[in-house]
């Protein structure tokens, strides 16, 4: 009671009589609305997931696509069904042969397949696509079509690439730090050996009493090695400042000839 019904009514008059043919469309309209609602939900889900449906009849020049496929390939639905040659033309050249081989292999082996490839849109934008397909056979078992889904996974690929690059950068940084510490430990031993060696010679008075002038040279070596060791430690502390972003550069003139003489003397 109170329910609304939808009828398709046709009237015809014959003489003084009117004949009416009524067809109740209520349930049919309800099914149509339900299908339209489901189609809208499916289109919304495809848009959120960047995933579209496609079907290619063997031998056909065109593909059957869902709305999201047009958005993925950035094609205008008003221009009609996309042609296979136009779709293949958008696939990156390095992936094109691999995609064609996958399709041919699917036709002969009747197996499901999955592959990733790049496409270049008309505006030059590069997108990463993941394609999953299956074969459709007739009652005789012959393959009559291929169908499946394509998903735009560009954001995922970019995130994966950034994670890989970050991992590689971290590994390079760790390797550089390990190499730096190994070299630094070697450099630290050089002045320490000089300090310990000269001090031991003076302590044991290997050249005679402490009044020998050679001991003055050893004392100079101890002082120079101590200063060198202090410079190395300062360099280590500077590395920490650089990593923290707190290091300031103070340019100064350098006497290269003096540096060479000091290096030769140290060796």
C-alpha positions, 0 to 999 in steps of 0.5 A: 500500500502506498508503493509507487509502480512504474508502467509502460502503457499503450492505448488504442481506440476502436470505435467506442472502446479504448484498449489499454496494454500495460506493462509493469516496469517497476522491477526492471527499473529497480534492476537498472538502477541497481546495476547503475549504482554498482557500475558507479561504485566499480568506476569509483573503486577503479579510480581510487586504485588506478586500476582498469579493465580491458579486453581484446578480441583476437584479430580485432584492431580495437580494445574494450576498456573501462573508464579508468583505462582512458584516464591511465593512458590519458585518451579521450573516450569521445574518440571511440575505442582505442586502437591496439596500435595506438596503445602499443605506440605509448609503451616504452620502446624498451618494453614494447617487444617484451609486451608483444612476446607476452601476448603471443606466449599467452595465445599459444600457452593459454596461461595467465600472465603478469608483467610491468612496463612503462608508457609515455603519454602524449604529453610526455608523462612517463607512467609505470603500468602493471598488467595482469591478463588471462585467456578467454576460450570458446567451447572448442577450447580455442582462444578468442580473446585476452582480458585482464586489468592494468594498474597505474603503479607509478607512485609505488615504483617511485617510492620503491626507487627512493627507498632503494636509493636511500638504502644505497646511499646509507650503504655508501655512507657506511662504507665511506665512514668505515674507510675513513675510520680505517685510514684515520686509525692508520694516520693516528698511529704515525704521530703516536709512534714518533712520540713514543719512539722519541720519548723512549730514546730520551728516557733511556738516554740511548745517545748518552746523557741528556745534554746531547744536542740530538735530544733537542731534535727529538723533542722538536719531533715530539712537539711536531707529532703532538701538534699533528695528532691534535690536528687529526683529532680536530679533523675527526671532531670537524667530521661530526660538525659537518654531519650535524650541519654546524661546520663553518668554513674559514678560508686561509692561505696555505704554504704548500712548500712548508706542507711538503717539507713537513710531510717529507720530514714526517715520513 
